[in-house]
Amino acid sequence: MNTGAHPDDETSAMLAAMAFRDGVDISYACSTRGEGGQNDIGTEATEALGVLRTAEMERACDALGLRMYWLSQSPDDSIFDFGFSKSGTETMGKWGRERTLARFVDILRTERPDIICPTFLDVPGQHGHHRAMTEAAHQVMDLSADPAFEGSDLPVWQVKKLYLPAFSGAGQAYDDDLPPPPATLVIDAKGADPVTGFTFEQIGQQSRVFHATQAMGRWIAAGEERDWPLHLADSRVAGPDEDLASGLARDLRDLGLPEVQDHMDAAIESFPDMDGILRHASAALGALQGVTGPEGQEHKISRKREQLAHVIRLASGAAVHARLDRDQVLPSDSLEARVEVSGGVNAEVTTGFALPRGWSAEGTRLQTKDAPLSDPYPDTYLPGEPAGPSVELTLSAHGVESRTRHAFEVPPMVLPALRGDLSPLADVVNIAAENRLIRVDLGNCTPANTEPSLSLPKGWTAARDETGFDMTAPDDVAPGRYALTLMLDGTPAQSVRQIAYDHIAPRALIRPAQVEVQVLNVALPKARIGYLGGGNDRVSHWLERAGLAVAELSIEDLYSETKLAQFDSILIGIFAIRFREGLSDAMPHLHDWARAGGNLVTLYHRPWDNWDAETTAPERLEIGQPSLRWRVTDENAEVTHLSDHPVLSHPNPIGAAEWAGWHKERGLYFAKSWDAAYEPLLEMSDPDETPHKGALLAAKIGKGRHIHCALILHHQMEKLVPGGFALMMNLLAKPT
């Protein structure tokens, strides 16, 4: 069992070699869903991003046959990717040590691995989430085997070995302070899979490419493959550790079942003769019927039955293709299933349905009378063992019956019976602007004949029309956070955010149907604003909602002096220089515009986002990496103003109130070094660290100005943090 903190922490190439070459049963225990990570393909964040990354992880598991367990079991779980952390102690404090260890022990007692291996070391300079999971791995070695442990009521299990990586976890994000421990064992992963011809590194990347939100997946050329050195940190078996299986049962002979192992060896040796594989695999499965194996090893016998059933199905050539007439269903509803079976040479084939709790079947019709709502955060994923409604294929070959389960082409989602989709789910009203109106569209109202209304704060009004509501805040509305709830026939409804991309199965995040409104009092700059985004933030949307007119610019606009002259300030969104095609080449035109008097504002970029320290900004500006060294993860870190620069005073005075209530962190990818033209405006740090001065820089550029901001203002605006709006308005004010 590999262990980590985020989807994409798994050591994919090493696992591929173990699974496809060595026949090791592999699994992965992951603490969070990656809710605090980046999103390179869309605007999903926090819980919605967690749903997306959960679905990506499942596809990554499919490529490796990787059994998946999550410590985090719901979007509201305390085990949550709250943002970057530098400390395992801080991480455990937020996750809850007892909660984390109890869930980890439950996973070990369920999967019963012989070996656990964290991906990262618990050393300074490493992500605090990684450090917490590695620290926990040491503790659960004993806790899982302790019958007195009160955090789990499952039967005890003793993990036999704990390996640590004998390689550094340093890179673009992390910077391990201490060297890795010495290697006691090396997993040779430079070879290739004899069936597919792909190297194990390539198979690993075929899995990692599904982590699209993290821009994972790359081609591994010949000669770039690597081995994986490991360090035996704890062992509960005797004898020297000469290889991964030392001291452990290597096959079924070691479990007292030599006949079964002989049949399985013969099946392997028969490849590519499918008839031979089918005959020997059927014999092996038949010999395992009714066998439990030695005490404490029953799970291995059960897994062999599952594996042999899949081998038999593959060897017979039987293939199942199943689809439903709809992908979405309500409780007390039904779906028509269409199942096609092909192949099945030398075997009798029948099909039925494997149905979870609350589902039933009548012929080809599936019914959901008592089915629970679809879970966007399932805590377990087992490739080849679909948890939802699936087709069960029964094969009878050589007198042995086997069963395998097959998911529908698009797994069905059970959605709430009483629901409505509100858009937007969050908004702002700015007292300093004239607008008090919030337009809320209502769609997919279910049931259709219910009467929708909004539960409103005192003094607010809502006018209903065919497509939604026009809500109006009173003229004297006070600053603060307000929740407006959708009611259907007087009962609170739920909302459904559907998340669908080509590389994942569709998911739905089901939450209370509410609109959160933050009432601001933020002064607006007297400036004409242009915006160039890369699709990774919604800054222009929030500026407009706060009362500021914003024009979306095209790349062609940047080559027109006449067009650029219409703007006082131009804002470049996060990552845009990478993801906005042509923007990198057009930057010199923005430099000229700034020298002529324009105010150029760039939000944070990573060094690999086409950011050239010498040429991207109007003057030299280097972004720091690894990111752990150039960020402040404490969202409440004290902020010191180094200057009385107008950015910190006009049109909004920036003080303690504007730095309060921040979410996730202060900022990241701070500037490391810069030309003398730039003036650092702020200083901040995480506990016991040297203060950073690269979070906010301003430079006079000819008659104009360039501001580079590595604070996560776009995220604060999404979270309706007033200080994020106030500071963003100041960045966009005309230079004085």
N, C-alpha and C positions, 0 to 999 in steps of 0.2 A: 504494500500500500504506500503509494507516494502521498505526501501531505504538503499542503500549501495554503495560502491565504486568499488567492484570487483565481478566477478562471484565467487560464494561460500560464499559471505557475507550474503546471505539470511538466516533467522532463520527458517530452514526447519521444525523442529519438531513442533514449535509453529504454523507455517502456516498450517501444516498438521492437527493439532487439530482443528484450526479455520475452515478449509475448510470441512473436512470429518465429523466432529462431529457437528459443529455449523452452517454450511451452509454459512459461510462468503465467499464472492467473494474476492479472493486474487490476488494481483499483486506485481510486484517488479520493482523499478526504480534503475538502476545501472549506475554509471557514466562512467566507463572505461570497456574495454574488458579484463583486466588483462594482458596486453602486457608485463609488467615488472615483472611478477611472475616467479616462478620456473616451470620447465617442467620435471616431473618425468617419462614420457613415451617416450620422443624423444628429438630431437635437435631443434624443432621449437622455434624461439625466436621473440621478438618484434611483428611486424605486423602479421607474420605467426602464432605466438602463440595466438595472439588476435583472429584470425580466428578460430583456434582450440578451444579455450575456449568459444567463442561465440556458437559454435556448441554443446559443452558440456553443456552449460547453457540451451540451448533449450531442450535437453534431460532431464535435471534436472527439467525443468518446466513441461514437459509432465507427470512426476511422481506425481506432486502435483496439476496439473491443474492451474499453476501459469502464469498469464498474464505478459509478459515481455516487458519492455521499457528501451532503452539505451539512455543515454545522448550523448554519442559518436556516431557519425553517419557515420564515414568513417575512414580508416586507417590514413588519413592525418588530422583528427580532432585535434584541440588543446586540447580537453578533452581526454587525453591519459595517460596510466599508465607509466609515465616516470621513474618509479623506486620508491624505498621506500622514504617516506618523513616523517618528524617529525612535520611538521607545516601545519596547515590549510591555513595560510596566504601565505606560499610559494606555496602550491598546487593551490590555487585560482589564484595566480600570473601567473602560467604556463598554467592553463586551460583557464583563462580569466573569470573574475567574471561575466561580462555582458553576455557572451556566455553561461556560466553554468546556470545562473538563468533563462535566456530566454528559454533554452531547457527544464529545469526542469518545468517551468510554462506550456510550451506546453504539456508536459506529463500529468500534473495534469488536465489541461483543456480537454485533450483527454479522459483519463480514468475516471476522476471525482470520485476519492475515497472520502469516508466520513472521513477516518482516515489515517494518515501517521505515520509510526513508524520506525525511523532509527535503525540500528542494533548496532551502536557504539555511544559512548559519545564523545563530543567535549572537551576532557581533555588532559593535557600534559601526555606524555607517550603512547599516542595512535597514530596510523598511521595518517599522515597528510591528506591522501586522505579521510579516514573515518571522520576526524574532519571537513574537508571542506564540505562533504555531509550533516553532521548533522547541521552545521551552516546554510547551504543553506536551509535545511528543515524548519527551523524557519522563514527564510525570505520569502519563497514562500507561506507560509500560507496567508500572506497579498497580495503579488504580484499577485497570481493567481486570487484573487477576485477583483483586482483593474482594472477598465476599462481604467484607464489612463496609465497603464503599456504598454510601447511601444515595449517590446521585443516579444510579441505574439499577433497575430490577431485573435485567437480563442475565442469563447464565454467564459466569465468569469466563474469561479467556486470557491466556498468557501469550503475548507476543514474544517470539523467541529472539529476535535480533532488531537492533536499531542501528541503521547506518546513517552517517552524515555525509554531505557532499565534501569531497576532498578537492573541490575546485571553488574558485572565487565566484561570488554573486555580483561582483562589481560590473558596471556597464554605464549606459547612458543615464540611468536613473539612480543607481546605488554605488556605494564606494566603501566596500568592506575595510574597516580599520585594521583588522587582524588577518594574518594569512590563514588559509584553510588548514585543517589538520592533515597529518600525513596519510597517504593512501595505504590502506591495508588490503584493498581488493580493487581490481579494475574491470569494469564491464566493457567488453569489446563490442563496440557498436559501429565499426567501420565497414562491416560487411553488407551484403545484400540479401534480400528475401529470395529464395530460389524459385518461388512460385510466380511472383510478379516481376522480378528483376529489379525492382526499386531498391535503393539502399535504405537502410533503416533511418538515416537522416531525412531522406526524401519522404518516407512514409510518415515520419514525425511532422514534416511540414505540410503534408496532405491533411493532417489533423489540425495543425495550427492555423491554416488558412481560414478556418471557420471562425477564428477570433477576429473577425473583420473590424469590429469596433476598436480594436487595439492595433489595427494595421499589421496583423501577423501574417505569416506565410511567405516564404521566399524560396527561390530555386537554390538547391545545394548542388554545386558542380562536383564532378569527380575530383577527388583529392581533398575536398573540404570536410569530409566526414571526420568524426571524432570519437574517442573513447571517453568513458565516464569513470573517473577514480572515486572510490567511496572509502569511508573510514568507519570501521566497526566501533561504535561508541558504547554499545551495551549488548551483552549476549547472555542468554539463559540456557545455552546448550554447551556440551563439553566438546573438547577437541579443537584442533587448529581450524582456522577459517580460511580454507583454501579456495573456495568458490561460494557462490550465493547459496547453494543448497547444502553446504557443509553442516552436519548435525541435524538435518531435516529429512523428512521422507521425500525421496526424489521422484518416485513413481508408485504405482499401485502394488508393485512387488514389496515395497517397504511397508505397505499396509496389509500385507498378507493375502494379496490377490494376484498371484503371478499369472494365472490363466488369463485373467482379463487384460493384464498388461501385454501378454503375448499377442492377443487379438488386436490390441491397439497398435502395437509395433508393426504387425503385419499390415494393418490398414495404411499406415504411413508408408511402408515399403512398397505398397501396391501403386502408389501414385505414379503416373496419371491414369491407371486402370480403374475406372469408376466402379465397374462391377466388383472388382476385388475389394475396393474400399467399402462398398456397400455390404458385401458379405461379411467382412471381418468386423466392421463397426457394429453391424447388427448382432453378431455373436458376442461382442464385448458388452453391448447394452443388455442383451438377454442374460448374460452371466451376472450382471449387476442387479437384476430385478430381485427385490426382497433383501438385498445386502445392505447392512448399515455401516459395516467397517468397524475399526477399533474405536473405543470410547474417545470422544473428543475430536474425532476425524470424520464424523458423519457428514459434515458440510462438504468435504472434498469428494465424497462418493456422490452426493447430490449434484455437485457441479459437473462431475464426469458424466452423469446421465444427461444433463442439459446439453453439454458439449457434444456428446455422441449423437443426440437427436438432431442437432444442426448438421453434423457431418453426414448423417444418413440422408437428410433432406437434400443436401448439396450433391451427394454422390448419386442420388436417384434422379437428379435434374429437375425435381419438382420446384415450381416457382409460383408464388401467390401474388396476385395483384388485386387489391381491394379498395373500393372507394364508396363514399356515401353520397346520397343525393343532395345533402347540404353539409356544410362544415360547422354550422352553428345550430344549437338547439337550446330550447328552454326547458326547465323542469316540467315534468308531465307532458312531454312532447315525444315525437318519434322520428326516426330516420330510416330510409330505405337503403339497404346495403347491396352492393353488387360485387360478387367475388368471382375471380377468374383464376383457374389453376391450370398450369401447363406442365408438361414433363411428367415425372413420376414413373420412370422406366423401372421395370422389375419390382414394382411396389403397388399395393392397393392404396388409393388416396381418398380420404373423406375430409370434409370441412365442417366446422361448427364455429361458435363464437365463445371467446373468453371474455367475461363481463365483470367489471368491478362492482363494488357495492352500489345499489340503487338502480342498476341497469337490468333490463330483461329483454328477451327476444321471443318473437313469434314468427317463425319462418325466417324470411329475410328482413324483417322489420325489427329495429332496435328501439326500445322504449326507455324513457328516463324518468319514470314516475317519482323515484326518491333519490335521484342522482345528485350528489353535491356539486356545487359550482366548481368550474375548472380552477385548478391551483396554479398560479403563475410561478410559484416557488416550490415545486416538488422537492422533497428532501432527499430523494433517491432516484437514480436513473440507471437501469441495467440494460445495456444493449442486448437485443434479441429477446427481451422479456418485457414487452410493452405493458405499462401500468394501466392504460386506459382500455376502452373497448378494442378488441382485436380479433383477428381470425385465428382459430386454432386448427392447424393442419395435422391430421393423423395419418401416418404412413405405416403400412404393414409390409415388412420385407423380411424374407427368410424366417418367417414365423415369429418375428419380433415387432411389437407395436411401439411407435415413437410419436411424440407430439412436439410441435414447435408453434410459437405464436408469431403473428405477423401484423404489424401496424397498418392501419388504413393509410392510403396515399396522403391524405391530410387528416391528422387526428382531429376528432370533433371537439368543440368547445361548448361547455354548458354555461350559459349566461343567465343572469338574474331575470326572474319573471317581471319584476317591477324595476324598470330602469329607464334612464334617459341620458343622452349624451349632451352635456353642457359644453359650450365653447365660447369664451375661454374658461379655463378652470382657475385662473388667477388674473387679477387686473389691479390697476392703480387708479386712484383719483388724486389729482394734485390741486391742493387748495390755491396754490399760486397761479394756476391756470383757470380759465373760465369754465371748462367742461366739467359737468357733474354727471354726465350720462355714461352708462355702461351698457353696451349691447351684448346680450347673451343669447346665442342661438341654441335652440333645442332640437335635437334630432333623435331618431330611433326610439321614440317614446313607446314603451311597451308596458302594459297592453295599450293598443291604439285608442281605445274608447275611454281612457282615464282622463281626469281633469287635472292638468298641471298647474302648479302655483309655486311661488317662492316664499319661504319663510324669511322675513326681512327684519333688520334692526329697526328700532323706533325712529320714525321720521323719514325712512326710505320709502320710495314708491316704485311700483313695477307695472308697466302697461304691457298687456299680453297681445300678441298678434299670431299669425299663422305659423311663423317660424321661430318664435322665441319671445324674449322679453326685452323691453327697454327699461332699465333700472335707473333711477335718479337718486343721488345722494342729496340730502338737504344742504342749503347754502351754508349753514353753520356747522357742518359735520366736523367732528374733531379728528385730528390725526390718530391713527391706530389701525389695528387689524380687525376685519369684520368677516364673518362667515355667512353666506347666503345659501340656504339649502333648498334643493328641488323637492317638492312634495307632489305625489300622485294620489289623487283622491284623499288628500290629507295625510298620507303616509310617506315618510322619508324614502327616497328612491336611491338607487345605486347608479354609478356611472361605469362605463366600460371603455378603457383605452386599448384599442387593438394595435398590436405591434406585429408588423408583417414585413419581412424581407425575403429575397429569393433564396438565401442560404440557410434559412431556419424554418422550422414549423411555426405557424402563426400562434401567437399568444394573446392573452387579454389580461390587463391589470384592472381588477374590480375594486372600486373604492366608493365611499359615500359620495353622492352626487351633490357637490358643493362648489361654489365659487368663492375663493378667498380674495378679499379686496383690501389692499393697503392704502390708507389715506395718507398722502404725503403733504409736506409743506416745503417744497423745493423750488427755489428761484430758477428761472430759465435764462440761459445766455441769449443775448441779442446777436444771433449769428445764423448764417445760412449754412446748413450742414449737408455734406455728402457722405455716403457710406459705401464701403467695399467689404462685403462679407465673404467668407469661405464656406458657409453652410453649417458652421459649428457654434454659432451663437445667435441670439435674437435681440441684440442690442438696439438695432434700429426700431424694432417693434416697441420695445419698452420706452425708448425716447419719445416716440410718437404718442404713446399712451399717457406719458407724463406731460404732454402738451407742446412738444418741440417738433417742428416740421423737419423731415429728413428725406433726402432724395437718394434713391439707389443709383449708383453709378455703374456704367459698363466700362470694360477695358478700353473700348474705343473712345470713351469720353476723356480718358487720361491723355490722349494724344491731341486734344483740342484745347488750345489756350483760351479760346472764347468760352468753352464750356466750363473749364476749371475756374475761370475768373468769376463765375457766378457764385462761388462758395467761399465762405470765410474759414471753415474748418472741414477737413476730410478725415474720417475715422476708418481705420483698417481693422477688421475683426480678427479674432484669434485664429491662428493657423492659415489665414487667408492667403498669405504669400505662397504657401504650398498648394492649397486646394483651388485657388482662383486662377485658372489658366491664363497666362499672359501677364499677371500682375507683377511678377518678379522682373520681367523685361521692361515694364512700364515705370518702375520706381524712379528712374532718373527724371522723368517728366514731373513727378510729384515733388522731387527735390527742387526743381526749378520753380515750380509753383510756390513752394514754401519760401524760397529766397526772395520771391516777388512780394511776399507779405502774407502767405497762407499759413494756417495752423494745422500741421500734420500730426495726427495722433495714431500711434500703433499700439494695439493691445498685445498681450504676451504671445510669443512664438517660441517654438523649440528650436534648438540649433539646426535640426534637420528639416525644418520647414522652409527650405530655400532661403534661409537667413544667412547671408554672408556678412561677417563682422566688419569687413572693409567697405562694402558697397551698398548694402540694403538700406541702411539709415543714411541720412544726409551727411553725417560724420561717423567715424568709427564707433561701433557699439557691439561688444561681444556678449553673447548670452552664455551663462555659466552651465556647465555640466560636469559630473552627473547631477541630476536635478535635486537629489537629496541635499547637496551642499548649497543649493541656491534657491531656497524656498523657506517660508515660515509657515509651519503647519498648524500652529496654535492660533485658532481663529480669534482668540482673545488676547493675543500678544500685544504688549504695550507698544504704541507707535509714537515716536519722537519726531517732531517737525524740525528740520534742519534749516529752514529758510522761511522768510515771509513772502515767498513767491505768490503771485496772484492766483495760481492754481489752487492754493490752500485757503483762499479768502474770497474769491469773486467767481460767480455772484453769490456763492454760499459759503459762509464761514465754516471751516472744517475744524471740529473740536472733538472732545471725548464722545459726545453723543453720536457723531457720525462713524466712529470706530466701534461702537457697541452693537451687539446683536448679530455679528457676522456669522456666516455659516461655512463650515468645512475647513477653511484655512484663510490666511491673509493673501498669499500669492505664491507663485512658483516661476521657475525659469527666469530668475532675477538676472539683471545684467551683471557680468563679472568685471568687465573693464570698459572704459569709454574715453572718448576724446575729451580734452579739457573744455570743449564748448559746452558739454553737458554739466548741469548742476544737479546733484542728488538732493531731493526734497524731503525724503523720509529716512528714518532709521528704525529697524525692528529686528527681533531675533526670537528664536525659540529658547526655552530655558537652558542656561549654562552654555550658550553659544555666543560667538562673536557677532555683534550686530551687523546686519546687511544694510547697505545703502543703495542697492540697485533696484529697488521696487518701483521707484517713480523718478524719472529723469526728465529734465527740461533743458533745451538748448535754443539759443537764439540763432536762427539760420537766415542770414541776410536780413531782410526786413520782416521775416516771419519767424516761425517757431516749429520745433519738433518735440513732441512729448512721447516718451515710451513708458507704458504702464504695464507692469507685471503683476499687479494686484488682480484678483479674480473678480473684477467688477461685474462682468457679464453674469457670473453665477450669483452674485449678491442681488442683482436685479431680478433674476429668475426666482429667487427666494424672497423677493419683496422687501429687501433690507433697505431702509431709507438712506443710510449713509452711502450705499453704492450708487444710488441715483444722484445724490448731492455732489459727490466727487466726479461722476461722469459729466454732469452739467458743467462743472468748472473746467474740466479738460477741454471742453469744446468751445469755451468762451474765446472771443477774439483776443489776440495778444494785445497787451497795453504797453 
